[in-house]
Amino acid sequence: MLKPIKIVIVGNGFGGIYTLKNLHKFFCGKKDVVENKELKPFVYKHRGSLISLGQWMAIGEIANFTFSGHFAWWLWRTVYLSKLISFRKKIKVMIDWTVNLFSPRDISEM
């Protein structure tokens, strides 16, 4: 029987850090690197999953702990904001989310 495989796209973002470090070591010209003694392979470690379902609901799993509801929804938004790079974009997204909390859905665009 086959085991289910989790599809993970973000793994490449973490693998890029290892690749960058290995390339830096390789091009610095160290003898150990050329002989492949210092290069480290990338090993993916699953940090967890969070899924926003809308309407103040989400589900998540972090370190084999599964949770859902408003807490998961708040956590999803917190993690999303932490991943944004610029402070300006974080403020814009927070304002948009706050306005959407207190305004009805606009179905005219559907």
N, C-alpha and C positions, 0 to 999 in steps of 0.2 A: 504494500500500500504506500502511496506517495504522501509525503508530508507537505502541507500547504506552505508556500513561500510568500513572505511579506514583500510587497513591492515597495522599494525605498528609493526615492529619487534624490533626497538630500544627502545621501552618502557621498556623492561626488563633491559636494562643498567641503566636507571634512577631509576627503582624500586629497583635495588640492593643497592643503597645508603640508601634508606629508610629501607630496610630489615637489612642492616648492623647496622644502628643506633638503630633499635628496638632490635636486638639481643644483642647489647652491653648493652643497658639499662636493658634488661631482665636478663643477666648473672651477672650484677653488684650487684644484690640482693636487689634492692630497693623495698619497700612494695607497692608503687603506681603502679609499673610496673606489679607486680604479679596480682594485681587487675585490670589490663588492663586500667588504667587511663592515663598513659603517652604514650602508644603506639599509633602511628599515622598511619592510612591507607595510602597506596600509591594512589595518584590521578594523572593520566597521563594528561599532558598538551601538546597539539600538537604545536611544534615550527615551523613547516613548512616542505616543501618538495622541494628537488632539484633533477633534473634528467638530466644527461649529455646525449646528443644525438650524440655527436661526430662532427667532422668537424666544430669546433668553435661554436657549437650551444648547448643550454640547455634551459630548462624551469624550473620555480620555483614558489613557493608560500610561502610567509612568512607574517604572520599577515594579512591574507585576501588580500594581495597585490600580484598580479600575474605578472610575467615578463618573458621575453624570449630573446633569441639572444646571442650576445657576452657578454653582461654584466652578464647574468645568467651563462654562461659558465665560465667566470672568477670567479664569486662568488662560483660556485660549486668546482672549483679547490682550491680556497682559504680555503673554509671550510674543504675540504678533507685534505689539508696539515695541518691545525690546529688540526685535530683529530689524526694525527700520533704522536706517543709517543716520539720516539728518534729523536734527532737533526740530527743524521747521516742518518736516513731513510728519513727525510724531504729533506735533500740535494740531496740524491740519486734520489728521485722521481722528484725533480725540474730539475735536470740535464737530466733525461730521458725525461721529458715532453718538455724541451727546444730543445733537439736533435730531437725529433719527430716533432716539429713545422717546422723545417727547412729541414727535410729529407722526401723523398717520401715514400709512403706506400710500405712495402715489401709484395708482394703477393705470393712469392715463398713458403710460409708456409701454404697457404690456401688449 
